Amino acid sequence: MSLYNLFRSSLFQIGFPLALAIQLCLSQEQIFTLLASYHELVNVVPYILFALVILLSQPFNQGSTGLVSLLMILSYYVIQNSLIVPLEDMNRVIFVLLATLLPINLLLIHALPDKRILSRFGITFSLFILLQLVWLSILMQNLSATDVNWLWQSFLKPLPTLSPSPLIIILLSFFITIFSALILLFRGHNSDQAVYITLLFTSVMFLSFNQALMPALTASMAAILLLISIINSSHELAFIDQLTEVPGRRSLEIEIKHLSGLYTIAMIDIDHFKHFNDTFGHRTGDEVLRLVAQLMNQNKGRGRIFRYGGEEFTIIFKGKNANQCMPYLNSLRTRVAEYDLKIRDHTSRPVMGVGLKAEMEKANNESVNITISIGVADSVSETIPENVMKAADKALYRAKNGGRNRVTNLRFA
Ligand SMILES: Nc1nc2c(ncn2[C@@H]2O[C@H](COP(=O)(O)OP(=O)(O)OP(=O)(O)O)[C@@H](O)[C@H]2O)c(=O)[nH]1
């Protein structure tokens, strides 16, 4: 698995914030000592970071991450301005309502569309949050301290030795965070990652609420991870091909600009792909593109793979001449040709011409094989990267004309 795929895997997206949260809990004493003289500043940092996330979420189309941050900034404001530890009387009501409503609102974001904050949907959700704040303040005015203390002792089961949070709140945060992690694991949207990160750190925050600086530290950690997630998703959108999940044309153009010394460029093209698409449908065609990318990824021969466009891929091998790359490219060609592709989704194919029906029925019972042609050129006789690429393209053209399913290097053709 490449480093890029590792970072993108749901397990990493769940495990990395979890490891950070555990580390934060374990080293809180040392961190508090380190930051003792910057108390005021540390308390302000979450506002700055969440405001930055909200601002960036708009142009980068990460509406859910923006809404998560909006919820966090408001909750953090309530914590800093209305909650005093140790929790007593009315502070207990604020704490319980906040520690209940925040995770539930965050969980709700999993089910909502990923729309920008400055959209009709985003504004409606913001008003919904505001409504809850109004309800909270009305409730506060109508509850007496005696009611609160009775509720606290009878139903919420405080665990003063473990945490300022009552047992029910700890369990609620715990289960909601696990549920969110499962959504991230099985669905894996960007918004799922944002909700999970925030739920995880708010759970830690409510668990160790009475520790100095802990609300500020957990909130800051969550905000930093949200910022990284926004930057990462926009990088992905710009540089990674969404279908095959390998770097796209823009990445290739940048890579080409930086090529020097010895290198080889291979241009790879799926044979008769138009016919394949026409016969089995565009969606099956997409599956083939993903499969070829996957086969290339499994054994890259230390090359970097890009989707050049359409059904064409490029591999750049640094520090190798074309001859040294031939065994790998030939083995890739053979592996693709020998791969028995089962046509899975017949019902979702577009309606096809009558003449293709027989071919389709045949495919219901049998597997299909595809082939690729490859053109190779290196920097031995040509030093300008664009020209090496043109030479590889020319070699690919020769491979196609020579009958396809072959690797051609013009120097040795
Ligand atoms: N399914 C799918 N098809 C694509 C995609 N991008 C390009 N294509 C199709 O790829 C086909 C490329 O066809 P051609 O360039 O004529 O080449 P070919 O049929 O592979 O023929 P040869 O290259 O000569 O073997 C076109 O039908 C495009 O519609 C894509 O992302 N998904």
The ligand as a MOL file (V3000), in Angstrom:
LIG
                    3D

  0  0  0     0  0            999 V3000
M  V30 BEGIN CTAB
M  V30 COUNTS 32 34 0 0 0
M  V30 BEGIN ATOM
M  V30 1 N -15.8710 4.2900 -19.1770 0
M  V30 2 C -15.0780 5.3140 -19.4770 0
M  V30 3 N -14.7070 5.5230 -20.7500 0
M  V30 4 C -13.8810 6.5350 -21.0360 0
M  V30 5 C -13.3920 7.4020 -20.0300 0
M  V30 6 N -12.5940 8.3290 -20.6150 0
M  V30 7 C -12.5760 8.0440 -21.9410 0
M  V30 8 N -13.3340 6.9570 -22.2110 0
M  V30 9 C -13.6200 6.3180 -23.4880 0
M  V30 10 O -12.4550 5.7450 -24.0060 0
M  V30 11 C -12.6580 5.5480 -25.4160 0
M  V30 12 C -11.3540 5.7860 -26.1360 0
M  V30 13 O -11.5220 5.3770 -27.4280 0
M  V30 14 P -10.4570 5.5530 -28.5830 0
M  V30 15 O -9.5640 6.7380 -28.2650 0
M  V30 16 O -11.1920 5.5940 -29.8810 0
M  V30 17 O -9.5400 4.3340 -28.4910 0
M  V30 18 P -9.8180 2.7480 -28.4190 0
M  V30 19 O -11.2120 2.3860 -28.6600 0
M  V30 20 O -9.2560 2.3290 -27.0960 0
M  V30 21 O -8.9680 2.1930 -29.5670 0
M  V30 22 P -7.4150 1.9520 -29.6180 0
M  V30 23 O -6.7980 2.9060 -28.6670 0
M  V30 24 O -7.0390 2.2750 -31.0130 0
M  V30 25 O -7.1600 0.5360 -29.2570 0
M  V30 26 C -13.7880 6.5050 -25.8200 0
M  V30 27 O -14.9220 5.7430 -26.1480 0
M  V30 28 C -14.0570 7.2980 -24.5530 0
M  V30 29 O -15.4490 7.5900 -24.4010 0
M  V30 30 C -13.8290 7.1800 -18.6970 0
M  V30 31 O -13.4550 7.8850 -17.7440 0
M  V30 32 N -14.6550 6.1220 -18.4620 0
M  V30 END ATOM
M  V30 BEGIN BOND
M  V30 1 1 1 2
M  V30 2 2 2 3
M  V30 3 1 2 32
M  V30 4 1 3 4
M  V30 5 2 4 5
M  V30 6 1 4 8
M  V30 7 1 5 6
M  V30 8 1 5 30
M  V30 9 2 6 7
M  V30 10 1 7 8
M  V30 11 1 8 9
M  V30 12 1 9 10
M  V30 13 1 9 28
M  V30 14 1 10 11
M  V30 15 1 11 12
M  V30 16 1 11 26
M  V30 17 1 12 13
M  V30 18 1 13 14
M  V30 19 2 14 15
M  V30 20 1 14 16
M  V30 21 1 14 17
M  V30 22 1 17 18
M  V30 23 2 18 19
M  V30 24 1 18 20
M  V30 25 1 18 21
M  V30 26 1 21 22
M  V30 27 2 22 23
M  V30 28 1 22 24
M  V30 29 1 22 25
M  V30 30 1 26 27
M  V30 31 1 26 28
M  V30 32 1 28 29
M  V30 33 2 30 31
M  V30 34 1 30 32
M  V30 END BOND
M  V30 END CTAB
M  END
